[in-house]
Amino acid sequence: MSPEVLSVILLTLQVATVSTLLVLLPATVLGYALARYEFYGKTVLSALVGLPLVLPPTAVGFLFLRLFAVDGPFGRETLGFDLHILLTWKGAVIATATMSLPLVARTARATFEGINPRLELMAHTLGHGRLATFFQYSLPMARRGLLGAVILGFTRAMGEFGATVTIAGNIPGRTQTIAAAIFSAQQVGAQARADFLMLVAIVLGFLAILSAELLGHSRSLPGLARP
């Protein structure tokens, strides 16, 4: 394995890890809110959360280009300083986080919907408040499903291409991820490099999906879920 290929793999893992950690909290909160509460605008919020799933990734990347452009809402001329997002690994993190958020949030929602709400009501009758019930009972009961959501989100972030290459570019050693490196290798005829990176992507993706499947089959409810 050449140093260049190793750099691509490590950068991809770094970007996917940071973006997954970035979306974990908001995705969990969104999933729980959509699963447990009825409120005005819930359907619209659910649709907005899932929007990146149906938009072309390049459209998402172009939106970020407009937002972080020099004269954009988050650009240097507007804020008075540069956030250094475009053509950096931070831009790649924002792109991958945006594309993986719907998957993590929807999986979290399905996980909380699979927990009997009467178990949480029992906790309330024992004197626990909403936050205490969530952290002491709801979250532990959902831990396997949430871990599966994290794995799926990480995999989605690792394979993201369109939005990432639009906002962060395809700069070797700086913003080039596995997906972008495969594209570049194919374009210049470096077939062996493209084949190796494709194999790495397949192996990493398969292991992640397999882990999520195993978690789904072995899911159990602790604490109040036990008779």
Secondary structure, 3 states (H helix, E strand, C coil): CCHHHHHHHHHHHHHHHHHHHHHHHHHHHHHHHHHHCCCCCHHHHHHHHHHHHHCCHHHHHHHHHHHHCCCCCCCHHHHCCCCCCCCCHHHHHHHHHHHHHHHHHHHHHHHHHCCCHHHHHHHHHCCCCHHHHHHHHHHHHCHHHHHHHHHHHHHHHHHCCHHHHHHHCCCCCCCCCHHHHHHHHHHHCCHHHHHHHHHHHHHHHHHHHHHHHHHHHCCCCCHHHCC
